[in-house]
């Protein structure tokens, strides 16, 4: 599992539609991540808490594609 850090852009691993968010905080043990979503159907501009294993770092092309 990759180490996730505050400020990084992430996407959901198994999402049916494109997602893109930015990490707001990470739990001390790294297992839970708080994300503010820019692109996530039904959750745009919301902040949610996710399991770190459900996320991956967004590739640069995904970031620019969704701006």
N, C-alpha and C positions, 0 to 999 in steps of 0.2 A: 504494500500500500504506500502511495506517495504521501509525503508530508505536506499537509495543507497549512497555509499561513494567511493571516489577515491581509486583505487587500488583493489577493489573487482572484482572477476570473475563473469561474468553474461552470460546469454543465452537469446535468444528471446523466449517469451512465446508461440507463435503460429507458429514457424518455421516448415516447412515440413521436413527439414534436420537438423542434429545436428549443433549447433552454439556454439561458445565459444569466449568470449572477455574479456578485462580488462578495467575497467572504468578509463578514463583519467581525466575527470572533471564532475562536477555536477552543474547545474545552481543554483543560490541563492535560488530560490523557490523550487528546487528539481524536477521540472517537466520535464527537459530536461537533457540528459546525453550524454557525448561524450565518445565513445567506440572505442578502437583499437581491431580489430577482428583477432583472430588466426585461427578460423574455422568459416567460413560463406560462402557458395557457392557464387562465384562471387564477394566477398568482402574480401578475405583473405588478411591480412596485410594492410587493409585500415582503416582509422579512419572516423567514421560517427557520426552524431548527431541523437539521438533517443528519443522518448517520454519515460519517465520513466515507464509508465504503460505497455509498450511493452516488458519490460525486467523483469527478475527475477534473483535472486542470483543463481549461478550454484552450484549444489550439488558436494561434494568432489569427488564422483565417476565419474561425468561428466568431471571434471578437469583432473583427471588421465587418463581417457579413451581417451581423445583427445590430449594427449601430445605425 
